[in-house]
Amino acid sequence: MNLAWAAAGAVLGVPAGAVMRGPVLAQSVPGGAADRRACPWCGAAVSLRPAMRCGECGRLFGAPAVFELATAGVLALLFARFGGSAAVAAFGFLGVLGVALSAIDIAVQRLPNRLTLPAYPVLVVLLGVAAVFGHSGGTLVRALLGGAALAAVYLFLAVLRPGQLGAGDVKLAGLTGLALGWVGWPAVIFGAALGFVLSALVSVALLAARRLTMRSSISFGPFMLGGALLAIVLSGL
């Protein structure tokens, strides 16, 4: 683990997390609803530009320091894993996006198309640039196959068990599959399995604490992303 790169990721994660407060606020609405364009505290119009606080009342969008610390932690791990390689930009992008998507999914149980779909071409291009600089065309092909394979698996599960997984989970699976496929096929399998393991462990803990019932549903996106992050980081040890 490269501590210098980890420190750089942590430093970069603070402003990156702050900038994502605005998009998270705008997208944290029920499916089919229009983006939130007003401050939840004073009702003032929110700028379309990324912003971390209301320009009228000055209050932060979201809990203080949460986005910044979460993004800093994720980027520290990813930069330590990929620092010095051209792939660091691709994984850093997915790390920042993953924190934002996790926050939205926890808040309203949705993974908005406005964030997941544009991420595909961005991530593919960044991985393509990394493949060119690293002379690793085969790695890029494996990443594309990993994304397609994991999306197909989640689509099958979503059809098999309606209501357990949604379309947003399928689209997110494709993104995580791209990243895991870049690392290797064992990472694809390990990362996918870890998502379900983490979900099961947390569900059991919440049931034991009576914070959840057998009829309750929990957001799966954060567990999918967490499992992928663990598999990617552990693959470099």
Buried (B, 14 or more C-beta within 10 A) or exposed (E): EBEEBBBBBBBBBBEBBBBBBBBBBBBBBEEEEEBBEEBEEEEEEBEEEEBBBBEBEEEBBBEEEBBBBBBBBBBBBBBBBBBEBBBBBBBBBBBBBBBBBBBBBEBBBBBBEEBBEEBBEBBBEBBBBBBEEEEBEEBBEBBBBBBBBBBBBBBEBBEEEEEEBBBBBBBBBBBBBBBBBBBBEEBBBBBBEBBBEBBEEBBEEBEEEEEBEEEEEBBBBBBBBBBBBBBBBBBBE
